[in-house]
């Protein structure tokens, strides 16, 4: 069974440069199936919420976290990115993990690209390739 990541994030990506960036990282992540959901939020755990108040990771520790979660969750992970108002507290409370990409604030569309790049970086760290050097 291959690895699969589902990403819940409101609204489609409008900017062409972001679409191109997402397409590039999806291509690089060829061994991991990426599924996007722009309308619904997950109703049950496990899922990982992105929130500025979440736990922060270095790229190396995020790689370790990601692969431990793949192992624990049967090769399938779900991430949730909020809109301009963030995520509702009841969703954050249900999350198996709440993490942050940065202390900086990003649009939800840019957060998608940053998340995919960090997932790609995590795979490269895990496989000990020179990308992360």
Buried (B, 14 or more C-beta within 10 A) or exposed (E): EEBBBBBBBBEEBEEEEBBEBBEBBBEBBEEBBBEBBEEEBBEEEBBBBBBBEBEEBEEEEBBBBBBEBBEEBEBBBBBBBBEEEBBEEEBBEBBBBBBBBEEEEBEBBBBBBBBBBBBBBBBBBBEEEEEBE
